[in-house]
Amino acid sequence: MADDGAAVFLNGTELVRVNLAAGAGFDAPAVQPRRGAPRVQEFSVPGHAVVAGTNILAVEVHQAMTLPAYA
Protein backbone atom coordinates (compact mmCIF):
# COMPACT_ATOMS: atom_id res chain seq x y z
CA MET A 1 0.00 0.00 0.00
CA ALA A 2 1.21 3.47 -0.72
CA ASP A 3 -0.17 6.95 -0.42
CA ASP A 4 0.08 8.82 -2.84
CA GLY A 5 2.30 7.09 -5.42
CA ALA A 6 5.01 4.45 -5.61
CA ALA A 7 7.56 2.79 -7.88
CA VAL A 8 8.63 -0.79 -7.18
CA PHE A 9 11.99 -2.21 -8.30
CA LEU A 10 13.45 -5.69 -8.12
CA ASN A 11 17.22 -5.96 -8.58
CA GLY A 12 17.26 -2.50 -10.14
CA THR A 13 14.52 -3.22 -12.70
CA GLU A 14 11.25 -1.35 -12.39
CA LEU A 15 8.30 -3.71 -11.94
CA VAL A 16 5.41 -1.30 -11.49
CA ARG A 17 4.62 2.33 -10.88
CA VAL A 18 1.44 3.62 -9.32
CA ASN A 19 0.14 7.18 -9.75
CA LEU A 20 3.47 8.40 -11.19
CA ALA A 21 4.19 9.89 -14.59
CA ALA A 22 6.18 7.73 -17.01
CA GLY A 23 9.88 8.38 -16.52
CA ALA A 24 9.36 10.37 -13.30
CA GLY A 25 12.49 10.46 -11.17
CA PHE A 26 12.90 9.65 -7.49
CA ASP A 27 12.11 13.25 -6.51
CA ALA A 28 8.98 13.69 -8.67
CA PRO A 29 5.63 14.13 -6.94
CA ALA A 30 2.78 11.68 -7.45
CA VAL A 31 0.37 12.65 -10.24
CA GLN A 32 -2.51 13.35 -7.88
CA PRO A 33 -3.29 13.01 -4.19
CA ARG A 34 -5.11 9.88 -3.04
CA ARG A 35 -8.06 10.54 -0.77
CA GLY A 36 -8.95 8.14 2.00
CA ALA A 37 -7.05 5.02 2.96
CA PRO A 38 -4.05 3.92 0.88
CA ARG A 39 -4.98 1.50 -1.89
CA VAL A 40 -3.60 -1.99 -2.23
CA GLN A 41 -1.82 -2.48 -5.57
CA GLU A 42 -1.23 -6.05 -6.67
CA PHE A 43 1.30 -6.89 -9.38
CA SER A 44 3.07 -9.91 -10.77
CA VAL A 45 6.81 -10.51 -10.66
CA PRO A 46 8.12 -12.21 -13.80
CA GLY A 47 10.09 -15.35 -12.96
CA HIS A 48 13.14 -14.16 -14.91
CA ALA A 49 13.39 -11.10 -12.63
CA VAL A 50 14.29 -13.27 -9.63
CA VAL A 51 17.91 -14.38 -9.48
CA ALA A 52 19.64 -17.15 -7.56
CA GLY A 53 20.97 -15.84 -4.27
CA THR A 54 20.10 -12.42 -2.90
CA ASN A 55 17.34 -10.36 -4.50
CA ILE A 56 16.74 -6.72 -3.60
CA LEU A 57 13.21 -5.28 -3.57
CA ALA A 58 13.09 -1.48 -3.36
CA VAL A 59 10.08 0.82 -3.20
CA GLU A 60 9.99 4.59 -3.69
CA VAL A 61 7.01 6.26 -2.04
CA HIS A 62 5.98 9.60 -3.56
CA GLN A 63 3.73 12.25 -2.08
CA ALA A 64 1.51 14.32 -4.38
CA MET A 65 2.90 17.57 -3.02
CA THR A 66 5.96 18.52 -1.10
CA LEU A 67 5.66 20.25 2.24
CA PRO A 68 7.63 23.41 2.91
CA ALA A 69 11.00 22.91 4.54
CA TYR A 70 11.33 24.11 8.10
CA ALA A 71 14.32 26.17 9.12
N, C-alpha and C positions, 0 to 999 in steps of 0.2 A: 504494500500500500504506500502511496506517496501523495503528498499534497504540496504543491500544485502539479509539478511535472517531474519526470525522471527519465534517465537513460541508464540502461543496464548493459554491462559488458562482461564477457567471459573470455579470459586470457587475452584481453586487449581488443577483442572483436565485439562490435556493438551487436546486441541481440534484439533490443527493442527500445523504442523511445515513446514516451507518453506525454502528450500535451506540450511538445517541444517542436520548434520549427526544424525542418530538414537542415542538417549541417550546423545547427546551433552549437556553440562552444560551451565549455564548462561554466562560463560566467554569464551565459544568456538567461534571461528570465523565461519562465513558462509562458506559453501563448496566452492563456487566460487563467484567472483565479478559479479554483474549484470551491464551490459552496457546499457546506455540510461536511459529513464525514469523508475521509479519504476513500477513494475507490480501489477495489481490488483489481489488479490487472494480471490476467493469466497469459502466459506465453510458452511456447515450446522451445526447447534447446535442441538443435540438431546434433545428432550423435557424433558427427565429425568435429564438433566444436570442443568436445571433451577429450583431453589428452591423458595418456598414462602418467601417473604420478600426481603432482600437485596442480590443481586448477585454481584460478583466481577469479572470483566473482566480485565485480565492483559496481556500485550504483551511485549515480549522481542524483541528488535531489535538488530541484529548482523551484524557487518561489516565483510567483507571478510578478511581484514587484519587490524592489529592494527597499529596505528601511534606511532612513538617514543614519549616518554614522554619528556616534556620540563622542564628544571630545573629552 
